Each structure stands twice: as C-alpha cells, then as structure tokens.
C-alpha cells in the first residue's frame, strides 16, 4: 500500500536499527527526514532527479567545507543549480539553507553516513538471504528499500 516518504523513511530506519541491532540518533533521523521533505517538495516543483542531484552535490560540499556563511552557501548552491539547469526561488534557497544549517549543527560526517548507508544496505540484504521463509515478501521490500537508499545517498548516479 502507498505510504508517504516520511513514513517510508521511518520504516527503513527502524528496519536498519533492528537488522543491525543499533540505535540511530534521533537528531540524525530528524535531519534525514528534513532532507527527504526538502528534496520531495523541491522535486515536485523542479524535477526530482535534478533536485536529488542538487542535494547530493550540496552534501558533498558539506563534507568538504566547514563554517561557511549563508552568502558563501548561496554562491555554492546557485553554481550547482546552474550546472543542473535549475532555477531556485528565494523560498527554495531558504529551504536548502535551513537543511544545511540543521545538518551542520549536528556535525555530520557525510562520508561516514554514505559508508554506513552502504553497510546497512548490505547487512539487511544478508539477513534477507539468510531467512528463506521471509525472503519472498522481504525481497520485494528490500528491492524497494535499496532503490530508495540508492536515490537517498546518490548511489545510482
């Protein structure tokens, strides 16, 4: 049955926590949710593939830089957007800046997040393979989750 993006993300995070026997920090969950909502809102208006790529490139810049001003971020965002033929309104820009500030306040290591996402995806895949009684249902769920993770972390690029 259809679910919202935030409900899907919540389910995915919960599955990772159970499969990996880990607990993901609540603030990090909130940032992931904010990223999903921002990407979805902008994607509806500007095109989901372009916005997904825009956010992926912004996260790369976040991994490379520290303590930039809003004006410096605006310059970077506008350059990336121009490279992708995206025109951002002031409101769009503010949503992206809000996401950046929230993420930076958590001091997230985006390279580590990327690597953890890959590891969690592998662990969940292994668990599905080792439980044949659940494999049919979970394989379909896994394929869907993997596609979402690929999109979320820019792995399909």
C-alpha positions as CSV (number, residue, x, y, z in Angstrom):
1,X,0.0,0.0,0.0
2,X,1.2,3.5,-0.7
3,X,3.0,5.4,2.1
4,X,4.4,8.9,2.5
5,X,8.1,9.5,2.1
6,X,8.5,10.2,5.8
7,X,6.6,7.0,6.8
8,X,8.8,5.1,4.4
9,X,12.0,6.6,5.8
10,X,10.8,5.9,9.3
11,X,10.2,2.2,8.4
12,X,13.6,2.0,6.7
13,X,15.4,3.5,9.7
14,X,13.6,1.1,12.0
15,X,14.5,-1.9,9.8
16,X,18.1,-0.8,9.9
17,X,18.0,-0.5,13.6
18,X,16.5,-3.9,14.0
19,X,18.6,-5.7,11.4
20,X,21.9,-4.1,12.6
21,X,21.0,-4.1,16.3
22,X,21.8,-0.4,16.5
23,X,20.2,2.8,17.6
24,X,20.3,5.8,15.3
25,X,20.5,9.2,17.0
26,X,17.1,11.0,17.0
27,X,18.6,14.2,15.7
28,X,20.1,12.4,12.7
29,X,16.7,10.9,12.0
30,X,15.3,14.4,12.0
31,X,17.9,15.6,9.6
32,X,17.3,12.7,7.3
33,X,13.6,13.4,7.4
34,X,14.2,17.2,6.7
35,X,16.4,16.2,3.7
36,X,13.6,13.9,2.4
37,X,10.9,16.5,2.8
38,X,13.1,19.3,1.3
39,X,14.0,17.1,-1.6
40,X,10.5,16.0,-2.2
41,X,9.0,19.5,-2.0
42,X,11.6,20.9,-4.4
43,X,11.4,17.8,-6.6
44,X,7.7,18.3,-7.2
45,X,8.3,21.8,-8.4
46,X,11.7,21.5,-10.1
47,X,12.1,17.8,-11.1
48,X,13.0,15.0,-8.7
49,X,16.1,13.8,-10.5
50,X,17.6,17.3,-10.7
51,X,16.8,18.1,-7.1
52,X,18.2,14.7,-5.9
53,X,21.4,15.5,-7.7
54,X,21.5,19.1,-6.3
55,X,21.1,17.8,-2.7
56,X,23.8,15.1,-3.3
57,X,26.3,17.7,-4.6
58,X,25.5,20.0,-1.7
59,X,26.2,17.2,0.8
60,X,29.5,16.6,-1.0
61,X,30.3,20.3,-0.4
62,X,29.2,20.0,3.2
63,X,31.7,17.2,3.6
64,X,34.5,19.3,2.1
65,X,33.8,22.6,3.9
66,X,33.2,24.0,7.3
67,X,31.8,27.3,8.7
68,X,30.6,28.9,5.6
69,X,28.4,31.9,5.7
70,X,24.9,31.9,4.2
71,X,26.2,34.1,1.4
72,X,29.0,31.6,0.7
73,X,26.5,28.8,0.7
74,X,24.2,30.7,-1.6
75,X,27.0,31.1,-4.1
76,X,27.8,27.4,-4.0
77,X,24.1,26.4,-4.3
78,X,23.5,28.7,-7.2
79,X,26.6,27.4,-9.0
80,X,25.4,23.8,-8.5
81,X,21.9,24.7,-9.5
82,X,23.2,26.5,-12.7
83,X,25.2,23.4,-13.6
84,X,22.0,21.4,-13.4
85,X,19.8,24.0,-15.2
86,X,17.8,24.5,-12.0
87,X,16.3,27.9,-11.1
88,X,15.8,28.4,-7.4
89,X,13.4,30.9,-5.8
90,X,14.3,32.7,-2.6
91,X,12.0,30.3,-0.8
92,X,13.7,27.3,-2.4
93,X,17.1,28.7,-1.4
94,X,15.9,29.2,2.2
95,X,14.7,25.6,2.5
96,X,18.1,24.3,1.3
97,X,20.0,26.7,3.7
98,X,17.8,25.6,6.6
99,X,18.6,21.9,5.8
100,X,22.4,22.8,5.6
101,X,22.3,24.6,8.9
102,X,20.4,21.8,10.7
103,X,22.8,19.2,9.3
104,X,25.9,21.2,10.1
105,X,24.7,21.8,13.7
106,X,24.9,18.0,14.1
107,X,28.4,18.0,12.7
108,X,27.6,15.0,10.5
109,X,30.4,13.3,8.7
110,X,28.7,12.8,5.3
111,X,31.4,10.4,4.1
112,X,30.7,8.3,7.2
113,X,26.9,8.5,6.6
114,X,27.5,7.3,3.0
115,X,29.6,4.4,4.1
116,X,27.1,3.5,6.9
117,X,24.3,3.5,4.4
118,X,26.1,1.1,2.2
119,X,26.9,-1.2,5.1
120,X,23.4,-1.1,6.4
121,X,22.1,-2.0,3.0
122,X,24.5,-5.0,2.8
123,X,23.5,-6.2,6.3
124,X,19.8,-6.0,5.5
125,X,20.4,-7.9,2.2
126,X,22.4,-10.6,4.0
127,X,19.6,-11.0,6.6
128,X,17.0,-11.4,3.8
129,X,19.2,-14.1,2.1
130,X,19.6,-16.0,5.4
131,X,15.9,-16.2,6.2
132,X,14.3,-18.0,3.3
133,X,10.8,-18.2,4.9
134,X,10.6,-14.4,4.7
135,X,12.6,-14.0,1.5
136,X,9.7,-13.6,-0.9
137,X,8.0,-10.7,0.9
138,X,11.2,-9.2,2.1
139,X,12.9,-9.4,-1.3
140,X,10.3,-7.1,-2.8
141,X,10.6,-4.8,0.2
142,X,14.4,-5.0,0.0
143,X,14.4,-4.1,-3.7
144,X,12.2,-1.1,-2.9
145,X,14.4,0.0,0.1
146,X,17.6,-0.5,-1.9
147,X,16.2,1.8,-4.7
148,X,15.3,4.4,-2.1
149,X,18.7,4.2,-0.4
150,X,20.4,4.4,-3.8
151,X,18.4,7.5,-4.5
152,X,18.9,9.0,-1.0
153,X,22.6,8.5,-0.9
154,X,23.2,9.1,-4.6
155,X,24.4,5.6,-5.3
156,X,22.5,5.2,-8.5
157,X,24.4,8.1,-10.1
